[in-house]
Amino acid sequence: MMNPISHNGLVLTIFALICTGLVAGTFVLTAEDIAEAELNNKFKVLNQVIPETLHDNNLAQHCFTVEDEHLLGTATPHHAYLATINGAPTAVAIETTAPNGYTGRIELIVGIDTEGEVLGVRVLQHKETPGLGDKIERRKSDWIDSFIGKTVADRKDPNWAVRKDGGQFDQFTGATITPRAVVAAVQKTVLFYQANSAQLLTRQPDCEG
């Protein structure tokens, strides 16, 4: 006859196997829905940073990788997406990282037209403080739209700073580090575009987005 300890261990083992099976089954059943939701979100974000009037191609399908540890915030490759009309380049959306947010890295995507003008910026991922730093999210405030129409003169352009530092961008009450990090990251992304525009506007797709 099985002793109580062995019996309880067997019960727990069976229970764990059942739970694992249920989790695995749920993942398999929902994987396609999750992938579709992620793709729809990508379409939405790309069309927010590059207006639909500036492209007739599928932005998500014209994806390629870019790297620049200094200007894009990390040595890890980022994705970029080329916009075209009748095959002619009109803009590019570049993923970038602000490595120095208040609570860590802030992942962004920046839309830039062929003249180097910012078309739009969106936050892809962050862990900033709710109620303070999370105002970089478009659903929390329209602060992120303050980049639209801006250009960068050079690396020392004094306008590319928060007002507390003498620049043109508002900071948040009680939270200066977060907007300061985002401003610097967007500026560096535009500088990256300026330094590599010829290659960026002629790149062929090499990733799945």
Buried (B, 14 or more C-beta within 10 A) or exposed (E): EEEEEEEEEEEEEEEEEEEEEEEEEEEEEEEEEEEEEEEEEBBEBBBBBBBEEBBEBEBBEBBBBBEBEEBBBBEEBBBBBBBBEEEEBBBBBBBBBBBBBBEEBBBBBBBBBBEBBBBBBBBBEBEBBEEBBBBBBBEBBEBBEBBEEBBBEEEEBEBBBBEEEEBBBBBBEEBBBBBBBBBBBBBBBBBBBBEBBEEBBEBEBEEEB
